[in-house]
Amino acid sequence: MTEIEPRAEDVGHILVKVQDDLRQLREKMAAGGGTINVNDLDRALAKTEEGLQRHTEEVVYQLNNRVQMLPLDGIPRDEQVISTESILDLQGGTENRRPTYAQRRDMLNRQPLPPGVKLPARRMLQQMNSLSPGQKHQQQFTLRTIINPQNELNRISMREGFGIQLPLINERKPQPKLQGKPMIGTTVEHLTVLPKANRVDASLAPPPIEEDDARRGILSLLERGLIPPAAQLTLDPSPVKQKLMQLHDPEDKSKPQAIHETNANWAVMKIDANDNNEDPKMALTQMPVVPPRPAVSPETRTVSAKTRNSSAGSRNRVIKTPASVKTFEMPLQPLPPPTTPASGDLKHASHKFAIQHGKTRDNQPEFLTFKQHYCLTWGGIVTMIRHLERMLTSFAIPIAFIHGDRLADLSMEFELEKAPDVADLLSVIINREDVEAVINKPGRRFVGTHGNEIAATQIQSSWRRYRERSQYLEYRRLKWAAGVIAISWVMHIKMAKMRQQLRRTRLDHLEAFRRRTKKFSAQWDRIKNSRRTIIHVPSLGYSQSVRDNITDFGIRQNTQMARLCDIRDPNVDVIFISAVPLSDETLQYYSKLLGLNSAVANSNPEDQCDMSERYKIIVPEAIKSFPTHHMCLSSILKYSPRTLSRIRHLIKGRDAFLVSGVPHKDDLAVADALDIPVLSPEPEVAHLYSTKSGCKRIFASANVSTPPSEYDVYSLGQLHECLAQLVTENLGVQRWLFKLDDEFDGRGLAYCDVPQYLRCYKWALREEQRYGEKWNKKWAQEAAYIKIHAEIPDILYSYAQPFNTKLFPTWEKFLRAFLAQGGVIEACPPSENITTLSTDLLIEPSGLVNMLTCGDQIHAESPFSCWGVSMPQSSIEPDALNAACKKIADSCKSRGIMGYMRIDFVTFINPKTMEQELWALDLCLHYSDHLAMFRLMEYVTHGVFQPETHTVEVAKSDDNKPRRRRLAGQDEDEGPRNCRYAVMSTRLLHTNLAVVHYSVFFQMCRAHGIGYDIKDKTGSAFVLVDSFNRERLGMLTVGDNLQGALATFARNLSVIHQEISAPNMQGVTNFKGAIADIEGILGTTVQNAQENQTQGGGNKAPANQQKVQ
């Protein structure tokens, strides 16, 4: 039906169109042959009625909903109002004014109005200004009421002014507010949970389950713990019901499914749009019946091994056989006519044929049937048959039965691909096991028709492969060797050039060192009396193997912090190179300690000064770059350019020289970089004569007494021979020592009590007594030497022991190191009471020899390791010691040695002659720790060492001090004495010191009276060597007599140990060993003093004898 225009004025047009509809219906009835279909008539009348009703409703709606407004007087009709349609109508063209943004926003915010509603024009609002104020107010109020649909008077104004009855909308009444306070908390009743006792002890009986708990379900009971998690639950009745399953016969897969009448192939149907009244079931019965698809045997669906492997990942994918390709990949079209029963039956049976002796039986009925069935794809099948024939012929297979359908599938797969391999071809053979057994026999491939040719080809190819492979491997080996040789040669050339360059650099440094030393020697008399700067580098320039075995190597290099006390001389400024970083607390301590110079000189504690301008402590920046390399301080300073630049700036324009520790080659490099001389011998010379064998040469040339010994021992045979000769010549020596050349401080030392384990020892003693004075002759010792030499190897292997078991756990390791670097065999003094003493000398560049200090050694950790020193020495007459030192210094000076050196002696009472003897033991050409501590003693006492009398004299104090008693039985002191004795050590070790800060440590010492008296110039002072671990430190104790200094030192150690230790935390310390050794020295000193008093004078006896176990 035609649509009616929405205009209410077109009512006439509506009636005309209704007449047209009736006329068309009449004509349609006339064309139908005079027969009237009641259904068509009813349908046409219903459509007409529906159309009339719709048009009527539209006309009534537009007539009832028209908003009429009274025109204003004097204003044209077209200017009073503006229709919304004139603004929004885009088709008319009469009014095409586009609304602005504000107009569009107001239109969107307002409620939608019915069609045809007139809005007041803006021009009308402007002309309202001519009305009276009351009229304006009334019109504005009415306009606001109409425009705002939420206004309460909107409905009344629309009904009274325009006759529009708006629907009444019931407003929601506000719900009354509830009185009272809301309840806070849960409104659900708490559920029962497993009690705490059951959660702790699972063996208790669980609580009973009530009906309300059971109604909430098993999951709730499990979550609340009422049912144990490991409980086995049985649901009765079970939600899983068992039912017998029907098993189908595997042969049913090949049977065709029955096609029902309702199962039609709609793809081949043609839907007729003209005939809509036909029944679909009737249309299906009129279609030709499609014959059922022939059954496909399981063999037809089987694919090759390659296809199975490729489709193993997707089990749901449909395998495309030739039949399936034809069925599903052809376009939709009517099926071909039914096939004959004969051609349909061929597919039910599998096609099989035989290949005998490599030839196909192509005249057999089975092959002909197979060929007829696959005539459309026969080309690919023939290719596969040729591959099968070649394979079977090459392996001489008598007969093979081929599955035709599998062969057809295989030909489809490899039609456009590469040729199939043996595994693919075997997949189409029915008697595959028999064929594989024949193929797998070794040499079967050479039995076929062309077996000889194949064998010859195989042999030739194998030989060529072997020959080419061998040649290739040889080429690779030669190429690799050539590359290694080339790289090695290049590296050798580079290393040779680098060594040559380093050698040239070393020679340049050595030449510069000798040149500066010569100039330094000529100017020494002027330099030592003028303003100068001393650069102290306390480096331990031992060999790399020795440095690697020193624990806390950096702290060990920093034990000579007391070198700063050289600023006691007003003409000396000191630059100290520290091997470890120092904290502000440590630097502050040294600032206060060095500030006591004027206070000590004037004996006034208040007279302190600032000495920070006289000394500098510098830490090289390369210390953090080599934390684990155990490099000596000179090497680290060499690789610290900023530190060297700072030192050059500090010594610019001033006389300066360098004082090192153990000399090293890098000392020359540092001196060359700073262009200053070094107060030490050449590093190679110092290293040569500082070894155990080198110092024996010095002592031999100086003609001083030494223990019976042999040096420069480098082989095992030489070791046995020398030891046997020494034992034969000195049968009274009970212990023999073995010393490594490059070690120091008793580290590389072993011993063996040879006479104790010598079976022929008593016989040798009788032989010595029998020969008497002639025993020194070689012919008299020959028999004893032979017997002793025969027993020496077994005795050394069984009874020789190293002293330092941490460094050398067994004699075998010590012997290996002994033979590698050489060593000395030396006799231990034949006495129970011996004293080891050390002297420090300075050979000035001008050749003048000065004895700087001398002292008796204190042993704590080992009888052959020096732990501390008591100064000055009181074990031997000064003249004897001075004479020996002068001879050794002259011998060193003759070899061009200058600088600081330390000489170790041992003194004892010879049991045969009962006279005191002095043996020279060791020579160290470097600045020692004892000398550094003596500099501290000089600094805090302002004392002077007298080498003639071996005493340290200080200036007498003018204060009248009360006299006090020293020991029981002695008279009161005569007054202040001008001699001072000191006990010093830089090896104090206690691991509990790490938990105490230095400030707390000094407060503790002050509380126990451990301090230094500036007026009396007695007391204790400390040397801080480690700022962070704080486990090591040095201590100096000064007294007016030796016994008092030793007692004070032992008391300080005891107090410190008790304060920082607990019964369950004693820590690792050497305090106890030092206290025991000091107590032994005190006892010997008191005994010697009493003997001297009873004798009433005479020769000076050793006052400080020590017992070596």
Secondary structure, 3 states (H helix, E strand, C coil): CCCCCCCCCCHHHHHHHHHHHHHHHHHHHHHCCCCCCHHHHHHHHHHHHHHHHHHHHHHHHHHHCCCCCCCCCCCCHHHHEEEHHHHHCCCCCCCCCCCCHHHHHHHHHCCCCCCCCEEECHHHHHHHHHCCHHHHHHHHHHHHHHHCCCCCCHHHHHHHHHCCCCCCCCCCCCCCCCCCCCCCCCCCCCCCCCCHHHHHCCCCCCCCCCHHHHHCCHHHHHHCCCCCCCCCCCCCCCCCCCCCCCCCCHHHHCCCCCCCCCCCCHHHCCCCCCCCCCCHHHHHHHCCCCCCCCCCCHHHHCCCHHHHHHCCCCCCCCCCCHHHHHHHCCCCCCCCCCCCHHHHHCCCCCCEEEEECCEECCCCHHHHHHHHHCCCCHHHHHHHHHHHHHHHHHCCCCEEEEEHHHHHHHHHHCCCCCCCCHHHHHCCECCHHHHHHHHCCCCHHHCCCCHHHHHHHHHHHHHHHHHHHHHHHHHHHHHHHHHHHHHHHHHHHHHHHHHHHHHHHHHHHHHHHHHHHHHHHHCHHHHCCCCEEEEEEEEECCCHHHHHCCCCHHHHHCCCHHHHHHHHCCCEEEEEECCCCCCHHHHHHHHHHHCCHHHHHHCCCCCCCCCCCCEEEECCHHHCCCCCCCCCHHHHHHCCHHHHHHHHHHCCCCEEEEEEEECCHHHHHHHHHHCCCECCCCHHHHHHHHCHHHHHHHHHHHCCCCCCEEEEECCHHHHHHHHHHHHHHCCCCCCEEEEECCCCCCCCEEEECHHHHCCCHHHHHHHHHHHHHHHHCHHHHHHHHHHHHHHHHHHHHHHCEECCCCCCCCHHHHHHHHHHHCEEEEECCCCCEEEEEEEEEEECCCCCEEEEEEEEEECCCCCCCCCEEEECCCCCCHHHHHHHHHHHHHHHHHCCCCEEEEEEEEEEECCCCCCEEEEEEEEECCCCHHHHHHHHHHHHHCCEEECCCCEEECCCCCCCCCCCECCCCCCECCCCCCECEEEEEEEEEEHHHHHCCHHHHHHHHHHCCCCEECCCCEEEEEEECCCCCCCEEEEEEEECCHHHHHHHHHHHHHHHHHHHCECCECCCECHHHHHHHHHHHHHHHHHHHHHHHHHCCCCCCCCCCEECC
